[in-house]
Amino acid sequence: MTLNRGYILYRYLNKVEYKDRNIIQRIALLLVMLFFVGSGVYAQENFAVRNNLIYDISGTPNLGVDVRVSQHWTLGLTAGYRPWPLDDKTTRKWRHLLVAPELRYWTDSTFHRSYWGTNLIYSHYNVGNVTFPFGLYQTVRDHRVQGDLAAIGAFYGRSWRLNRYFRLEGELGLGVGYTWAKRYDCAHCGEYQGRENKPFLIPKLTLNVVYQKAKKKVVEPPIIDIPVKTDTMPVFALHEVEDNTGKAGALQQDNALLEHISQYRPYDRTRVLLKDKGALFVYFPVGKSDINHDFRGNAEVLDRIVNITRQIMADTTSTVCRIQIVGMASVEGAVARNEKLAGARADALKRYIQERVQMPDSFFEVANGGEAWADFRSQIVELMDNTTNADTIKALQRAIRIIDTENDLNYREVCLRRLAGGSTYAYIKKHLLPDQRNSGYLRIYYDYVPDANAPVINRATELLQQKRYSEALPLLRSVQGDSRSWNALGVALWHTGDHAAAQNYFKIAAQQGNADAKQNLKALTKQ
């Protein structure tokens, strides 16, 4: 019966005197397919057939079909055709054909509640002497326009189920597109006046009645645990798994110079770098900017930086985001010379790393810290806190006051040198200045691919600890490709009755080095 209906429609369209009849005939075949498919899928829960009531009110028969492609996504196609009036001499007309494929995302996996969507629109039309609401498309009020349009739109919809078979959908959206058409004088319905090509906006207001068989609620039978005597029930070891932060995250545990990119802080000269936990320093001889690999323990630091950077760059789950280098100089000497020296030291360290690890300049943040006054002041405070000599404390307090109040850096150093006839400066120079002669601060910031499996495994572990075994099992099944889930999966399988599969998962997890799985195998052996 459905096939006959489509055939009659196709034969009818062949008789229509329409300038672009070839296009219409092709679309007619599409409508036949929609009617045919629509009648054949009524009993299917993953299909829906719909009709736009507002479009019907305008005198345009229409039909839409939606197909589920995943848990939350559907693909759809809407077609509408208004062939009348058939008489080309009639001035008032709104003849058109419209086809609109669309994609929807449903917030609920049952084709219910709200959804967001996007669609493509194509229409071939012949419109004249028609007044649209809200002053839209005023050209066709006084003229006849015949042509094509194409648009792309977005919309929001809400669905209300009426019963098991029917529901209503309301949609509101907006499209933007382009039309190319010929304009004719409407009074004569044929006198050509020129072309009309322009962009346009098209609002979307829809009220669909939808036929779709609702899915019956399936009540899963409870999984009955195999009765085991309480005194012989093994006690399984079970712990949550750690978030997989890639190679960089693993290296960070033993290398405090590594920090996640979310902890990044830009450098400014008020920052006390010596107190940053885990920062590394490469030292330079007085007045030099060349890197000496064997000077003051530089070898270990430099090799460590290069080795860590290489390991992260070789890992597919983590990456180096930024290497922050701050060049520093001591407070001794002319400020201009020290500024130049600090910048040269930072550049030297950057070149050293680039020569050994192929990294573009964009990976580096190189800052000139100039004279290290923030670190110098912090060291004086620490030196003052570690002495009990009253005279020394007073002298160091005067030094701090000079640093805080004198803005001219050259004169600030002169004032420090004059304190107590030079004895205070000599004391500071002996205890602090050797550590000022360095490249400053160096830290590596990294990022990694987010771990989607760890939260699932840990949620399942919580359920197992609450003895909700049948709830934990499907969660663990969804991530069973991750070896971290195998021990917990073994626990879930054992308590839901599949002892053979449980022991198999304990074995392969133990072979991967899982300590809990090894302990659980021993418990089963003792039993």
C-alpha positions in Angstrom: 0.0 0.0 0.0 2.8 2.4 0.8 4.6 1.6 -2.5 1.4 2.4 -4.4 1.1 5.7 -2.6 4.6 6.7 -3.6 4.0 5.6 -7.2 0.9 7.7 -7.5 2.8 10.8 -6.1 5.6 10.3 -8.6 3.2 10.0 -11.5 1.4 13.1 -10.4 4.6 15.1 -10.2 5.5 14.1 -13.8 2.3 15.9 -15.0 3.2 19.2 -13.2 4.2 22.0 -15.6 7.2 23.2 -13.7 10.3 24.8 -15.2 12.7 22.7 -13.1 10.7 19.5 -13.3 13.8 17.3 -13.5 14.9 18.5 -10.0 11.4 18.0 -8.6 11.2 14.4 -10.0 14.5 13.5 -8.3 13.2 14.9 -5.0 9.9 13.0 -5.5 11.9 9.8 -5.5 13.3 10.8 -2.2 9.8 11.4 -0.8 8.7 8.0 -2.0 11.6 6.5 -0.1 10.7 8.5 3.0 7.1 7.2 2.8 8.3 3.6 2.2 10.8 3.6 5.0 8.5 5.5 7.3 5.8 2.8 7.0 8.3 0.0 7.5 10.0 1.3 10.7 7.0 2.1 12.9 7.8 -1.0 15.1 11.5 0.0 15.4 12.7 1.7 18.5 15.7 3.4 16.8 13.6 5.1 14.2 11.1 8.0 14.4 8.7 9.4 11.7 7.5 13.0 12.2 5.3 15.6 10.6 5.5 19.4 11.2 2.1 20.7 12.1 3.0 24.3 11.5 4.3 23.4 8.0 1.0 21.7 7.4 -0.9 24.8 8.3 0.9 26.6 5.6 -0.5 24.1 3.1 2.7 22.2 2.6 2.7 18.4 3.1 5.9 17.2 4.8 7.5 14.2 6.3 10.7 13.6 8.4 12.6 10.5 9.5 15.1 10.2 12.3 17.6 7.3 12.8 19.6 6.7 15.9 23.4 6.5 15.1 24.7 6.3 18.7 23.5 6.6 22.3 22.9 10.4 22.1 23.0 11.2 18.4 20.4 10.9 15.6 20.5 11.7 11.9 17.3 13.0 10.2 15.9 14.1 6.9 12.9 16.4 6.4 11.2 17.0 3.0 8.2 19.2 2.1 6.5 19.8 -1.2 3.8 22.4 -2.1 2.9 22.1 -5.8 -0.2 24.3 -5.9 -1.5 26.5 -7.5 -0.8 24.6 -10.7 -1.9 27.4 -12.9 1.1 29.6 -13.7 -1.2 32.6 -14.5 -2.3 32.7 -10.9 -0.5 35.7 -9.2 -0.7 34.5 -5.6 1.5 31.4 -5.3 3.9 29.7 -2.9 5.1 26.7 -4.8 8.2 25.1 -3.4 10.1 22.0 -2.6 12.4 21.8 0.5 14.9 19.2 1.7 16.7 19.5 5.0 19.1 16.8 6.4 19.9 17.4 10.1 21.9 16.1 13.0 20.7 16.1 16.6 22.3 15.6 20.0 19.9 14.4 22.7 20.6 15.0 26.4 18.7 11.8 27.1 19.4 8.5 25.3 15.7 7.6 25.0 14.8 10.2 22.2 13.2 12.2 25.0 13.6 15.5 26.7 15.7 18.2 25.1 18.1 18.2 22.2 20.3 20.5 20.1 20.7 20.3 16.4 22.1 21.6 13.2 20.7 21.3 9.7 21.3 22.0 6.0 18.5 23.4 3.9 17.9 23.4 0.2 14.7 24.7 -1.5 13.5 25.3 -5.1 10.7 27.8 -5.1 8.3 29.9 -7.1 6.7 32.5 -4.8 4.7 35.7 -5.5 2.0 38.0 -4.0 2.6 36.4 -0.5 2.8 38.4 2.7 4.9 36.7 5.4 4.6 37.5 9.1 6.9 40.0 10.9 7.7 41.8 7.6 9.9 38.9 6.3 10.8 38.6 2.6 9.0 41.7 1.5 10.2 41.2 -2.1 7.7 38.4 -2.8 4.8 40.6 -1.5 5.0 42.8 -4.7 6.8 40.5 -7.1 7.1 36.9 -8.2 10.5 35.3 -7.4 11.6 32.0 -8.8 14.9 30.3 -7.9 16.9 28.3 -5.3 18.2 28.8 -1.8 20.7 27.0 0.5 21.2 27.6 4.2 22.7 26.1 7.3 21.0 26.4 10.7 21.1 25.6 14.4 18.2 24.9 16.7 17.1 23.8 20.2 14.2 21.4 20.7 12.1 19.8 23.5 10.2 16.6 23.4 7.2 15.5 25.3 6.0 11.9 25.2 2.2 11.5 24.9 2.1 7.7 25.1 4.1 4.7 24.1 3.8 5.5 20.4 3.4 9.3 20.0 5.2 12.4 21.3 5.4 16.1 20.5 8.5 18.1 19.6 8.9 21.9 19.7 11.9 23.5 18.0 13.2 27.1 17.9 16.2 28.0 15.7 17.8 30.3 13.1 19.5 29.7 9.8 21.7 31.8 7.5 21.9 31.2 3.8 22.1 32.5 0.3 19.4 32.6 -2.5 19.8 33.0 -6.2 16.6 33.7 -8.2 14.9 35.6 -11.0 12.4 38.3 -10.2 9.2 38.9 -12.3 6.4 41.4 -12.2 3.6 39.8 -10.2 0.8 41.6 -11.9 1.6 40.0 -15.2 3.2 36.9 -13.6 5.9 36.7 -16.3 7.6 40.0 -17.1 11.3 39.5 -16.2 12.8 42.2 -14.1 16.2 40.9 -13.3 18.1 38.6 -10.9 18.0 38.7 -7.1 21.0 37.1 -5.4 21.5 37.9 -1.7 22.1 36.4 1.8 19.2 36.0 4.1 18.1 34.8 7.6 15.5 32.1 8.0 13.8 31.5 11.4 12.8 28.1 12.5 9.6 27.4 14.5 8.5 23.8 14.5 5.8 21.7 16.2 6.3 18.1 15.2 4.0 15.1 15.9 6.2 12.1 16.1 5.5 8.4 15.8 8.1 6.2 17.5 7.6 3.1 19.5 9.0 3.7 23.0 11.5 1.1 24.3 10.1 -1.1 26.9 11.9 -1.0 30.2 13.9 -4.1 30.6 14.3 -5.3 34.2 17.4 -7.3 34.4 17.1 -10.4 36.6 19.3 -10.1 39.7 22.6 -11.9 39.5 22.6 -14.6 42.2 25.9 -15.1 43.9 27.1 -18.7 44.3 26.7 -19.5 48.0 30.0 -19.9 49.6 30.6 -20.6 53.3 31.6 -17.4 55.1 34.6 -18.9 56.7 36.1 -19.9 53.2 35.2 -16.6 51.4 38.5 -15.1 50.2 39.2 -11.5 51.2 40.3 -9.7 48.0 42.8 -6.9 47.9 41.4 -3.9 46.0 42.7 -0.3 45.7 41.9 2.6 43.5 44.1 3.3 40.5 46.1 6.5 39.9 45.4 9.0 37.2 47.6 8.2 34.2 49.5 11.5 33.7 51.9 10.0 31.1 55.7 9.9 31.4 55.8 13.5 32.6 53.6 12.7 35.5 55.7 9.7 36.5 58.9 11.7 36.2 57.4 14.5 38.4 57.3 12.2 41.4 61.1 12.3 41.6 61.8 15.6 39.8 60.2 18.6 41.5 61.4 20.9 38.7 58.5 19.4 36.6 55.1 21.1 37.1 51.8 20.7 35.2 51.0 23.7 32.9 48.1 24.6 35.1 50.6 25.7 37.8 52.5 28.0 35.4 53.4 31.5 36.7 55.0 34.2 34.5 58.2 35.7 35.9 58.5 39.1 37.5 61.5 40.5 39.4 59.7 40.6 42.8 59.7 36.8 42.8 62.1 35.0 45.1 63.3 32.2 42.9 65.6 30.5 45.4 62.5 29.5 47.4 60.7 27.8 44.6 60.7 24.1 45.5 62.5 22.0 42.9 63.9 24.7 40.7 67.3 24.0 39.2 70.2 26.4 39.0 73.2 26.3 36.7 76.1 28.3 38.1 78.6 30.6 36.3 82.0 31.9 37.3 82.2 35.6 38.2 81.5 37.8 35.1 81.1 34.8 32.7 78.1 33.7 30.6 79.6 30.5 29.1 78.3 27.3 30.5 81.0 25.3 32.3 79.7 21.7 32.5 82.0 20.8 35.5 81.6 24.0 37.5 79.9 23.7 41.0 77.9 20.6 40.2 76.6 21.8 36.8 77.1 18.4 35.2 74.5 16.6 37.1 71.9 19.4 36.7 72.5 19.9 33.0 72.3 16.1 32.3 69.2 15.9 34.3 67.4 18.7 32.4 68.3 17.2 29.0 67.4 13.6 30.0 64.0 14.6 31.4 63.2 16.7 28.4 64.0 13.9 26.0 61.9 11.4 27.9 58.8 13.6 27.8 59.3 14.5 24.2 59.4 10.8 23.3 56.2 10.0 25.2 52.9 10.0 23.2 50.7 10.8 26.2 52.6 13.8 27.5 54.4 16.9 26.1 56.6 19.7 27.2 54.6 22.9 27.1 57.2 25.5 28.3 60.7 25.6 29.6 61.0 28.7 31.8 64.6 30.1 32.2 65.5 33.3 34.1 69.0 34.7 33.7 70.4 36.2 36.9 73.5 38.1 38.0 74.8 39.2 41.5 74.2 42.6 42.9 77.9 43.5 42.6 79.1 45.8 40.0 77.5 48.2 37.5 73.8 47.6 36.8 74.1 47.9 33.0 76.9 45.3 32.9 74.9 42.9 35.1 71.8 43.3 33.0 73.7 42.3 29.9 75.4 39.4 31.8 72.1 38.0 33.1 70.5 38.0 29.6 73.6 36.3 28.1 73.5 33.5 30.8 69.8 32.8 30.1 70.4 32.6 26.3 73.4 30.3 26.9 71.3 27.8 28.8 68.6 27.9 26.2 71.2 27.1 23.4 72.7 24.3 25.5 69.3 22.5 25.7 68.4 23.1 22.1 71.8 21.7 20.9 70.9 18.4 22.7 67.1 18.3 22.3 65.6 19.5 19.0 63.0 22.1 20.2 61.9 25.3 18.5 62.1 28.7 20.3 58.4 28.7 21.0 58.9 26.0 23.7 61.1 28.4 25.7 60.3 31.4 27.9 63.6 33.2 28.4 63.6 36.2 30.9 66.3 38.6 31.9 66.1 38.8 35.7 69.0 41.3 36.0 70.5 41.7 39.4 68.9 39.2 41.8 67.8 41.7 44.5 64.6 39.8 45.5 66.6 36.6 46.2 69.4 38.7 47.8 67.0 40.3 50.3 65.4 37.0 51.1 68.8 35.5 51.8 69.7 38.4 54.2 66.4 37.8 56.1 67.2 34.1 56.4 70.8 34.9 57.5 69.4 37.3 60.1 67.0 34.6 61.4 69.9 32.1 61.8 72.1 34.3 64.0 71.9 35.3 67.6 74.4 38.1 67.6 72.6 41.4 68.3 75.1 43.6 66.5 74.9 41.4 63.4 71.1 41.4 63.5 71.1 45.2 63.7 73.5 45.6 60.8 71.5 43.2 58.6 68.3 45.1 59.4 69.9 48.3 58.2 70.9 46.5 55.0 67.3 45.4 54.4 66.1 49.0 55.0 68.5 50.3 52.4 67.2 47.6 49.9 63.6 48.6 50.6 64.0 52.4 50.4 66.8 53.1 47.8 65.5 52.8 44.2 68.8 53.6 42.4 70.4 50.2 42.2 73.9 51.5 41.7 73.7 53.8 44.7 71.9 51.0 46.7 75.1 48.9 46.3 77.3 51.9 47.4 75.2 52.4 50.5 75.5 48.7 51.4 79.3 48.8 51.0 79.5 51.7 53.4 77.6 50.1 56.2 79.7 49.8 59.4 82.8 50.8 57.5 82.4 47.9 55.1 82.2 45.1 57.7 78.5 44.4 57.1 79.0 44.0 53.3 82.1 41.8 53.8 79.9 39.5 56.1 77.2 39.4 53.4 79.7 38.8 50.6 81.2 35.9 52.4 77.9 34.1 53.2 75.6 35.0 50.3 77.1 36.3 47.1 78.6 33.0 45.7 75.0 31.8 45.2 74.1 34.9 43.3 76.4 34.1 40.4 74.1 31.7 38.5 71.7 31.5 35.5 68.8 31.8 37.8 65.7 29.8 37.7 64.7 26.9 35.4 61.5 24.9 35.4 59.8 22.6 32.9 56.0 22.7 32.5 54.2 19.8 30.9 50.7 18.6 29.9 49.2 15.1 29.3 46.3 13.4 27.6 43.4 13.3 30.1 42.8 9.8 31.6 39.2 8.8 30.9 39.5 5.3 32.3 40.8 6.0 35.8 37.5 7.6 37.1 35.5 4.7 35.7 37.7 2.1 37.4 37.7 4.0 40.7 33.9 4.3 40.7 33.6 0.6 40.1 36.1 0.0 42.9 33.9 2.0 45.3 30.9 -0.1 44.2 32.8 -3.3 44.9 33.8 -2.1 48.3 30.1 -1.5 48.9 29.3 -5.1 47.7 27.3 -3.7 44.7 29.0 -6.2 42.4 26.4 -6.3 39.6 26.6 -2.5 39.3 30.4 -2.5 39.2 30.7 -5.3 36.5 29.3 -3.3 33.5 31.5 -0.3 34.3 34.6 -2.5 34.4 33.5 -4.3 31.2 33.5 -0.9 29.5 37.2 -0.3 30.3 38.5 -3.9 30.2 41.0 -3.0 27.6 42.9 -1.1 30.3 45.1 -3.4 32.3 44.5 -1.3 35.4 40.9 -2.7 35.5 41.8 -6.4 35.5 42.2 -6.9 39.2 38.9 -5.1 40.0 37.2 -7.0 37.1 38.4 -10.3 38.7 36.8 -9.3 42.0 33.5 -8.4 40.3 33.4 -11.6 38.3 34.2 -13.8 41.3 31.3 -12.3 43.3 28.9 -12.6 40.4 29.6 -16.3 40.0 32.1 -16.5 37.1 35.1 -17.9 39.1 37.0 -19.2 36.1 37.0 -15.8 34.4 37.9 -14.1 37.7 41.0 -16.3 38.2 42.1 -15.6 34.6 41.9 -11.8 35.1 43.8 -12.2 38.4 46.5 -14.1 36.6 47.0 -11.7 33.7 46.9 -8.7 36.1 49.6 -10.4 38.3 51.7 -11.0 35.2 51.5 -7.2 34.6 52.9 -6.6 38.1 49.7 -5.8 39.9 50.4 -6.3 43.6 46.7 -6.7 44.5 46.2 -9.3 41.9 49.2 -11.3 43.2 47.8 -11.2 46.7 44.3 -12.3 45.4 45.8 -15.3 43.6 47.5 -16.4 46.8 44.2 -16.0 48.7 42.4 -18.3 46.2 45.3 -20.8 46.3 44.9 -21.0 50.1 41.2 -21.5 49.8 
